[in-house]
Amino acid sequence: MNIKHFVVPLFLLFSMTSFAKDTAELTEEEYVQWAQETWDSLKPQKGDIPLSAAKATLHIPEGFYYLSPGDSETVLVDVWGNPPGQNTLGMIFPEDMTPFDPNAWAVTISYEEDGYVSDEDAHKIDYDDMLDQMKSDTAAASKERVKQGYEAIELVGWAASPFYDASAHKLHWAKEIKFGNEDVNTLNYNIRVLGRQGVLVMNFIAAMDQKPVIESKLDDVLALAEFDNGAKYGDFDASIDKVAAYGLGALIAGKVAAKTGLIAAALLLFKKFWIVILAAGGALIRKVFQRKSS
């Protein structure tokens, strides 16, 4: 049997601590072994997941599973090819997918404790003007990425215009992003849940052609996260609580952009679709998932 070879980039190869090699070439068989070992090392979870750092809780029902911060770093860096040090609070996947599936999508979770974000400016935001500024900031960030050895990025435009639910204090929007010369653009669907002392950040990572699927799951994902009693948006006490130095507009544009001229780190997360190998017609993916879920 002839074994196909493919080249793994050095930054990915060096991150494979459990599968170190002297060369940057892996056979398909070796990749399959590494993928199997990586998937077996992950520990999917369901039920109520406390996020103590955010004073919030995830309610993971049937249909989804949660990966811890450590497992999420493995997926984001080793499997999907993002820069290391993402510092998430975990990731959420649909339960019928593994990170190795070519059509896999996921939601990253993090928390920004910058204070209470006022929503008073929600009805005043000009999203067209904001998009122009965000494109400019993205171009600046792209130059820095290229200097660091990563692909250029381009903000193509809104994939879904920003929408704020004033009763639930949840904000969501989507951006279409192009990485380098990738044939398939990336969909970054963003959710922000406002709390008393900060914001819970939830970002979908998917391809543009998955937008209908993501939007069909949006309400389900919006319902997964909530702040604990005492930390909810309505628990804000103006006499003792800190107020954030930015409003809803900066959450959408990226507060890092507002401060440094660069886009928020969340925009940089993506999935390197060329890393995923359809070994044996996808038999590996079916095999490892069935065994893991049994």
Steps between C-alpha positions, in 0.01 A plus 500: 500500500635838402507752783443863405725766651413856592703777656411638842611862569781527752296697752243220507757222504687649794176526698439125469679413823349150507606438142842658451692419183838586349340599170210722396344220292232269636340208323125468496535201731700705749251783486218255568687371805558853631137599437378189681724568801400866509127425489536230768674755726203739493224475761159619370262615776127570529270640765561812709854633457597770752716780364626630831725764346195659339248428777292328235375153410470310173204265463615241245202290384476200271611611158820669621814427699752720682880484498710641786747787450790255469320283247394811311860618473588163347225535241562865415878474476597143414199400291375826348830689471441816705778680692550359853383664823130554418399487870138403445254373761428208270322412177158363403452252213192339347496144634504333159837654406863471605759775443640282218181504294544715188162668567557545875404828664536612860443784745786640707427651843688768690433779748598866510466656845522866407192607690135563425450581130228761453251426222374858478661551158340192342260698278761758395760278336567542126607151398608603149751752637612244755564241230725739308712560811514129578628425149775755551593351839503152350742609229733634770476176698564299184837668453599399854387141441706475183807626689446218752485239225123455481265550209357834403136566594228711346166604647264454204192643671199423718370146465219601737438855620533567875188439710453583868230333713443764766286272717754215513804734480649286225668635188585305185638564152709322235804587290629340181878466509749389237824334614784510249409317180248263656223404257238499778456814709460479877180593681552664838156511666532694824288499815546728801309442824507808722545457874541709812881508492589402146406325178483133410651458153377219275629470144405246234783373282366368170512537123278745312311217334397383849313823573152342462594225748646749748193722481275198556693433823534863611206504741617172656849638558365831632314302767807302614665772707376713787654697782445373852272679744670814625709530182217567254467825306199601708701459821712806417541742790618843384620589850763225515548341157751598236370626165691395188677772303323393180149421379331255265663650192848418628391142572415459133799689360732335749608689807862406428466680170372808680803502730787387277393530138494120463203269479385290791671164541169318454504597134821305449361161596430275207505145374769393256289280276803365315626335821201265505575179311216283372681181590346186355197691372420635844508161670736631770258776598208261529705241688648726766175686561290187536748358747523822698125544530428141596 
